[in-house]
Amino acid sequence: MLEVAVSLVALAFAGWAIAKNYDAKVVLFAVGFVLLFAAVLMGHPVLSEKASSGLAWVDPFKVVKDLFVRQYSNAGLIIMTLFGFAAYMSHIGANDMVIRVLSKPLALVRSPYVLVPLVYWIGTLLSIIIPSASSLAVILMATLYPVLRAAKMTPLTAAAVIATTATIVPTPLGGDNVVAARVLGIEHVVDYVFYHHAPISVPAIIVMGFAHYFWQKYMDGRQKGGAEGEIDESKLQMKDVGAPVWYAIFPVLPLVLTIFFWAFFKGAKVGLVEITIFSFALAFVSELCRKGNPKVMMKDAGLFFKGMGEGFWVVVVLIVAASTMVAGLSSLGLIDMLAGSIEGVENAGTGLMFAFSGITALITFISGSGNAVFYSFIELIPQIAEKTGLDPIMIALPMQLTSHLLRAVSPVAAVVIIVSSIVKVNPLELVKRTSVPMFAGLAAVLAMSLVRYM
């Protein structure tokens, strides 16, 4: 069948190009347009008669326009607002203050190996506030690394723990959780995080903390300083904006308010966008009262909108690009064919879970980025699940968590390269330290997903 052959070649090319670190957005858009125009040439409609422009060769462009409109009015706006808020919090020093407050008790712990799981778990909590793995690692290396070294923790152990902090934290503020909840048809992102993500991710996080403890202790004894490395102070120069301690409230305020409204006012239509804008306004007024320079403060507030633009480019465009490719695959009938081939097959859900997680793991390891893979495949899953009667969460959730876990095992991942350069070691040396805890977490995720959703 020609349609299937074209679809499979396009998918193979997209996977290869993303793994080779071609820009994922451009790759997915290009493949999506090729598939849509191939569908038009083969006589398949890419839009319903009602939604069509009336010109078949224009419809592929209308598909993309409709996807942008749909994303911007739903998850896209939430993601952009969260990016803007994070950018402003970073500028006023509120994010740094959260880290200083939460990490201060660690200075009281003198055993380096007791610190290992504690630092990992606290770092995981901090990734709720700073979702970027690279940004969080740089800040933790600057603020927490000296504390760990004072407790006689080896540089590689400290680096490995810090490099793995931003992985699978269950937070309603995560862009991937917002998208997953929307695609899977779950009305409130907190429902997805609380009832599905957390029961799998929290036990896995606990497992990874203990795995870190035993693996780092074993590796320290095995290497005995052989690949230790030293800190590169020049990469840890951070600007101190003099934020007061109470500014630590602001970064966690959207999370607290989101859970509060979800728990006590479920009938109220108060979403993440409203909550985040309120938190931003409160922080802006506080900055204005503290510094008293309206002109400068208004210029700083512009960083919120600049951050929104970054969120649009980094995440929203990627989601639309992935959706374009899925629309092309759907138009060519690949999804119907795949669903038909597994309909009625015993344990088809288990096979699909391992298949999607395996593909995600492979491409994430090779490319160092899991977001592109996750956003590419998440749109496929509900359509396949609906046609086969499977639970889409059983396939989507392990794939989502895999995309985060395998990033810290890739020697070309940004966070691995950054941290290894700071401690002056080869990225492969750092990967040796991160691999076992992350694979332990992956095994826990897959096992618990099977038990929960079979």
Secondary structure, 3 states (H helix, E strand, C coil): CHHHHHHHHHHHHHHHHHHCCCCHHHHHHHHHHHHHHHHHHCCCCCCCCCCCCCCCCCHHHHHHHHHHHHHHHHHHHHHHHHHHHHHHHHHCCHHHHHHHHHHHHHHHCCCHHHHHHHHHHHHHHHCCCCCCHHHHHHHHHHHCHHHHHHCCCCHHHHHHHHHCCCCCCCCCCCHHHHHHHHHCCCCCHHHHHHHHHHHHHHHHHHHHHHHHHHHHHHHHHHHCCCCCCCCCHHHHCCCCCCCCHHHHHHHHHHHHHHHHHHHHCCCCCCCHHHHHHHHHHHHHHHHHHHHCCHHHHHHHHHHHHHHHHHHHHHHHHHHHHHHHHHHHHHHCCHHHHHHHHHCCCCCHHHHHHHHHHHHHHHHHHHHCCCHHHHHHHHCHHHHHHHHHCCCHHHHHHHHHHHHHHHHHHCCCCHHHHHHHHHCCCCHHHHHHHHHHHHHHHHHHHHHHHHHHHC
